[in-house]
Amino acid sequence: MPGVAPADGWLVAQRRNAEDELLRHVAMMRVDFGAQLDAWPTEQVREVLRSERYFQAVHLPSAFQIHPRNYALGLAAAAEQAGARIFEDTPALAIDSAGVRKRVDTPKGRVRAGHVVLAGGAQLGSAFRAVSETLLPVSTYMAVTAPLGEALGEAIRYRGSVSDPRRGGDYYRIVKGDRLLWGSRVSTRISPPRGLAGTIEREIHDVYPQLGMVKVDHAWSGLMSYAVHKMPLIGEVMPGVWLAGAFGGHGINTTAMAGDLIASAIIAGDDRWRLFSSYELVWTGGAWGRAAAQMLFWARRLQDAVAESLAQRRDSALRRAAEHASREAAERERRAAEAVERRAAEEAARAAAEESAERFAAAQRTASQMAHQAAVQAKPPRRIAGAVAAQKVELRRAACAGGEAELGNEAAYGFDRAPAGSEEKPAAPRQQIKARRKAKRS
Ligand SMILES: Cc1cc2nc3c(=O)[nH]c(=O)nc-3n(C[C@H](O)[C@H](O)[C@H](O)COP(=O)(O)OP(=O)(O)OC[C@H]3O[C@@H](n4cnc5c(N)ncnc54)[C@H](O)[C@@H]3O)c2cc1C
């Protein structure tokens, strides 16, 4: 069909943290119904839906979406091609179902037929009260935003449709490249609420604050119909009068299935529609029923809001704790690295000080050796020369006194005994000579 543009995938993302519950649901759907679906953990969900509102999700890869208006136009064209005549804007005001040939009254004419199919949903009204009183009209709301540019693709990286499982939760997808088609909430109020566009703008902002306040180009509401037992009503309500209704919560896929079942029942006597006969027509309670449904809806909405708020608080507490722990770990690492650096710097300073002390000592040793050598090479020879001169004088005196040989030996001996380079004065031979001379005389 032209313009139906099917797109694959559906992600049902939870707005509360309930992993076990989700895993049980996925296992049940796989085992009991053979459904093809996967459970996604929170991290995987937040990779494609950049919002802290979401936790785990069920992914249905084989689910798909279509452009419903183009689908309706395509069905109408196919019906006309097959010989059907369509009269738009023509309400059925009354239906006489008593005879074999049924009669349908419209403002401008009357239609007679062997079979009548009631497919008007909750708007059927007075045309067939026995059925319309079993259908609860429920409004739901939609909007399409102005083009949002690349930011939209950054915030929503999933290209299928997204919804959350709350009562009257959000459902949306990207259309026309960068517009957001957003639906949400349900109500038993039939007329559209005031300020619908602004309400939806705030809802989008609450989930994707990074988009700023988006602008809604067009917002509208529509009616769905629900049965009390929430199952579709499909089958023959009396001979020749068929019903296909109460598809609220099930959607257009089930309407096509109902159309097939009823068509093949009328044409070929196929009685598979009886699979639905246990879901009977149950009076919805009129205005009181609508009020009760609204109260129930509000109560459940409140329940969901409390569960979500608790989940959000727990999540932010966990996030704060994780951030705190990671900050502390980083601080510990920083301090440890600082301590290592400080120790290394101290070690390097100590080694440098030791090396410098050693160099200083070595320089001192070298300086003192040089000083010593200089002393040996320069000073002592002057003293030695003095001493040698003195010795020569003494030796001359001793020679004059006649004890030359003996004294010469003694003097030489006494002189030689002074250590090389010693600064100690050599023993003066004069006293010795005097002492020996004295001893000789005596
Ligand atoms: C805003 C909104 C969003 C939705 N989003 C989705 C979605 O994303 N996916 C999904 O699968 N489903 C969605 N649905 C639900 C889906 O549209 C319905 O389940 C489906 O259209 C039901 O089909 P139906 O033929 O039973 O009733 P309807 O589509 O309501 O058609 C009934 C038709 O009968 C006409 N009618 C009623 N009484 C009379 C009368 N006396 N005489 C002549 N004509 C009469 C009405 O004018 C109407 O045109 C959405 C519904 C709404 C309102």
The ligand as an SDF file (V2000), in Angstrom:
LIG
                    3D

 53 58  0  0  0  0  0  0  0  0999 V2000
   -5.0130    8.9270   19.3690 C   0  0  0  0  0  0  0  0  0  0  0  0
   -4.9910    7.4470   19.1440 C   0  0  0  0  0  0  0  0  0  0  0  0
   -3.7980    6.8080   19.0010 C   0  0  0  0  0  0  0  0  0  0  0  0
   -3.7470    5.4550   18.7500 C   0  0  0  0  0  0  0  0  0  0  0  0
   -2.5480    4.8470   18.5780 N   0  0  0  0  0  0  0  0  0  0  0  0
   -2.5150    3.5560   18.2060 C   0  0  0  0  0  0  0  0  0  0  0  0
   -1.2940    2.9260   17.8890 C   0  0  0  0  0  0  0  0  0  0  0  0
   -0.2390    3.5380   17.9620 O   0  0  0  0  0  0  0  0  0  0  0  0
   -1.3060    1.6430   17.5120 N   0  0  0  0  0  0  0  0  0  0  0  0
   -2.4480    0.9240   17.4120 C   0  0  0  0  0  0  0  0  0  0  0  0
   -2.4220   -0.2380   17.0360 O   0  0  0  0  0  0  0  0  0  0  0  0
   -3.6350    1.4930   17.7210 N   0  0  0  0  0  0  0  0  0  0  0  0
   -3.7130    2.7790   18.0980 C   0  0  0  0  0  0  0  0  0  0  0  0
   -4.8890    3.3590   18.3950 N   0  0  0  0  0  0  0  0  0  0  0  0
   -6.0790    2.5070   18.4650 C   0  0  0  0  0  0  0  0  0  0  0  0
   -6.6650    2.2290   17.1240 C   0  0  0  0  0  0  0  0  0  0  0  0
   -6.8150    3.4140   16.4090 O   0  0  0  0  0  0  0  0  0  0  0  0
   -7.9710    1.5730   17.3200 C   0  0  0  0  0  0  0  0  0  0  0  0
   -7.8000    0.3900   18.0530 O   0  0  0  0  0  0  0  0  0  0  0  0
   -8.6010    1.2330   15.9970 C   0  0  0  0  0  0  0  0  0  0  0  0
   -8.6980    2.3670   15.1970 O   0  0  0  0  0  0  0  0  0  0  0  0
   -9.9780    0.6680   16.2430 C   0  0  0  0  0  0  0  0  0  0  0  0
  -10.5910    0.4840   14.9870 O   0  0  0  0  0  0  0  0  0  0  0  0
  -12.1720    0.4560   14.8270 P   0  0  0  0  0  0  0  0  0  0  0  0
  -12.4380    0.2770   13.3790 O   0  0  0  0  0  0  0  0  0  0  0  0
  -12.7530   -0.5360   15.7520 O   0  0  0  0  0  0  0  0  0  0  0  0
  -12.7210    1.8470   15.3280 O   0  0  0  0  0  0  0  0  0  0  0  0
  -12.4070    3.2730   14.8060 P   0  0  0  0  0  0  0  0  0  0  0  0
  -11.0700    3.3530   14.1680 O   0  0  0  0  0  0  0  0  0  0  0  0
  -12.7470    4.1590   15.8970 O   0  0  0  0  0  0  0  0  0  0  0  0
  -13.4370    3.4530   13.5940 O   0  0  0  0  0  0  0  0  0  0  0  0
  -14.8060    3.5630   13.8310 C   0  0  0  0  0  0  0  0  0  0  0  0
  -15.4130    4.4010   12.6970 C   0  0  0  0  0  0  0  0  0  0  0  0
  -16.7920    4.2430   12.7090 O   0  0  0  0  0  0  0  0  0  0  0  0
  -17.3940    5.5280   12.5350 C   0  0  0  0  0  0  0  0  0  0  0  0
  -18.7280    5.4960   13.1600 N   0  0  0  0  0  0  0  0  0  0  0  0
  -19.0710    5.3630   14.4450 C   0  0  0  0  0  0  0  0  0  0  0  0
  -20.3920    5.3540   14.6100 N   0  0  0  0  0  0  0  0  0  0  0  0
  -20.9150    5.5010   13.3760 C   0  0  0  0  0  0  0  0  0  0  0  0
  -22.2490    5.5910   12.8790 C   0  0  0  0  0  0  0  0  0  0  0  0
  -23.2960    5.5110   13.6820 N   0  0  0  0  0  0  0  0  0  0  0  0
  -22.4300    5.7470   11.5500 N   0  0  0  0  0  0  0  0  0  0  0  0
  -21.3770    5.8120   10.6980 C   0  0  0  0  0  0  0  0  0  0  0  0
  -20.1090    5.7320   11.1100 N   0  0  0  0  0  0  0  0  0  0  0  0
  -19.8920    5.5800   12.4350 C   0  0  0  0  0  0  0  0  0  0  0  0
  -16.4690    6.4450   13.2580 C   0  0  0  0  0  0  0  0  0  0  0  0
  -16.6610    7.7640   12.7840 O   0  0  0  0  0  0  0  0  0  0  0  0
  -15.1490    5.8640   12.8790 C   0  0  0  0  0  0  0  0  0  0  0  0
  -14.6920    6.4050   11.6830 O   0  0  0  0  0  0  0  0  0  0  0  0
   -4.9610    4.7130   18.6690 C   0  0  0  0  0  0  0  0  0  0  0  0
   -6.1640    5.3600   18.8320 C   0  0  0  0  0  0  0  0  0  0  0  0
   -6.1860    6.7240   19.0490 C   0  0  0  0  0  0  0  0  0  0  0  0
   -7.5080    7.3960   19.1990 C   0  0  0  0  0  0  0  0  0  0  0  0
  1  2  1  0
  2  3  1  0
  2 52  2  0
  3  4  2  0
  4  5  1  0
  4 50  1  0
  5  6  2  0
  6  7  1  0
  6 13  1  0
  7  8  2  0
  7  9  1  0
  9 10  1  0
 10 11  2  0
 10 12  1  0
 12 13  2  0
 13 14  1  0
 14 15  1  0
 14 50  1  0
 15 16  1  0
 16 17  1  0
 16 18  1  0
 18 19  1  0
 18 20  1  0
 20 21  1  0
 20 22  1  0
 22 23  1  0
 23 24  1  0
 24 25  2  0
 24 26  1  0
 24 27  1  0
 27 28  1  0
 28 29  2  0
 28 30  1  0
 28 31  1  0
 31 32  1  0
 32 33  1  0
 33 34  1  0
 33 48  1  0
 34 35  1  0
 35 36  1  0
 35 46  1  0
 36 37  1  0
 36 45  1  0
 37 38  2  0
 38 39  1  0
 39 40  1  0
 39 45  2  0
 40 41  1  0
 40 42  2  0
 42 43  1  0
 43 44  2  0
 44 45  1  0
 46 47  1  0
 46 48  1  0
 48 49  1  0
 50 51  2  0
 51 52  1  0
 52 53  1  0
M  END
$$$$
